Amino acid sequence: MPIFHAIVLGIVQGLSEFIPISSSGHLALVPWLFGWDDFGDQESLAKAFDVALHIGTLAGALAYFWSDIVGFAKDGLRLVIPANRADSTPQGRMAWLLVVSAVPAAITGAALDSTIERLDDEFWLIGVMLIIGAVLLLVADRLGGPRDAESFRLRDALLMGLGQAAALQPGVSRSGVTITVARALKFDRVAAARLSFLMSLPIIAGAGAYKFLDVLGEGGIPADFRAPFAVGMATSALTGYAAVWGTIRFVQTRTFSPFVLYRVVAGMAVVGLVAGGFNS
């Protein structure tokens, strides 16, 4: 695998994991568009590279939210220890709600893992999902309200978690669907983005650990792929951090409309290419 390919895919993963445009969809589309076949029939190795990129983006998000995570850990533990429950804070309750929000996607992912992987090559479906997701995001963004992240409750965690489970289909976008649900639940744009990104931490960590065990069981990473894997992880970590920072700053003063427009244009282009027999 050329280092250049690892850098490009690391950038794609890092940006599209948090910008609401679908990381799984773009990771499938980029090699298809450029005719890259870095792994051939080595599906386990391709899966390992996907895991590496996700671990990179997880590292970037952890770096951005580190102070929040430390607070969640401390305050969340107070709720577990009866003697300290009186000292619990909204941050502690949010920590457990974020864990709860990961449950629907974890169950769905474990149950439908093989089915979801087969959909990675259904490029027309990725294009359609980009367009549908764009329309839903546009509508929800206009319905959004003034709620802040501190008003996050169990109902919100469950509904956003169900939306996150739907994002296992490439093209839907995990951040896109959770932001959409959050805006429909009247969260303001910054709160919607922050909650979406914080929700990603347990689900990316869990999925990464689950797939990493599969990779180890199939022999690990070959020596000649270790450098591209390391470069891809580092690139996705840096761009993931930048995407979180940039998106939160962007939506402080702007709507999600630019992402909606991109999704529609990209989705129509993909559907058009498939209909025209591109790379078939």
Beta strands, then each sheet from edge to edge (+ up, - down):
end
